[in-house]
Amino acid sequence: MGKRSSFPRNKHDAYQTPLPAVPPVLPHLRAEGIRTFVEPCSGQGQLVDFLRSFGLRCHFSGDIQDGFDALTCDAHLLAGADAIITNPPWTREIMHPMIARFSLIAPTWLLFDADWAHTKQAVPYIDYCSKIVSAGRLKWMPGTKHTGKDNAAWYRFDRRHTGGPVFFGWSSNQIEKSYAAEAAL
């Protein structure tokens, strides 16, 4: 959750991915021919459900709340799909090793704060980040009135890529349509 959050954080940053986070990344997944994915930080499985509703198949999902550790699990559990797609814990001590590990296994799409790309801590990873796709400010707490205080983005990492990312924006009109679709569910 965001750096300016004033409430106690959920253990392992376990916040379910809101539906409006998904549409911005879909055109990129489709352009890459991604049909199957692994979700190593699935929590209650909301991101898995949303991606399935858009026609993708989940090969494997793991939840740290159930004792699954994506950093130490057998790499074969994370391989075999077209991509790894997850909303990881935003705690840097967990997230950075995930970037390093996952990007060696398969193209990896991670959803986290957009500001990260503008920090010194991004330097070791940004060269093999090929895309940053804006998702805007998301409503992480269902039933609340306001969105979060930080912008979020999807980051695509792949160790075969060099040269840094290309940025893709997401319009407020598209975000409003996503929230309307979520409210209709």
Sequence and secondary structure as in RCSB ss.txt:
>XXXX:A:sequence
MGKRSSFPRNKHDAYQTPLPAVPPVLPHLRAEGIRTFVEPCSGQGQLVDFLRSFGLRCHFSGDIQDGFDALTCDA
HLLAGADAIITNPPWTREIMHPMIARFSLIAPTWLLFDADWAHTKQAVPYIDYCSKIVSAGRLKWMPGTKHTGKD
NAAWYRFDRRHTGGPVFFGWSSNQIEKSYAAEAAL
>XXXX:A:secstr
  TT  S   GGG     GGGSTTTHHHHHHTT  EEEETT TTSHHHHHHHHTT EEEEE  GGGT  TTTS H
HHH SSSEEEE     HHHHHHHHHHHHHHS EEEEEEGGGGGSGGGHHHHTTEEEEEEEEE   STT SS  SS
EEEEEEE TT  S  EEE   HHHHHHHHHHHHH 
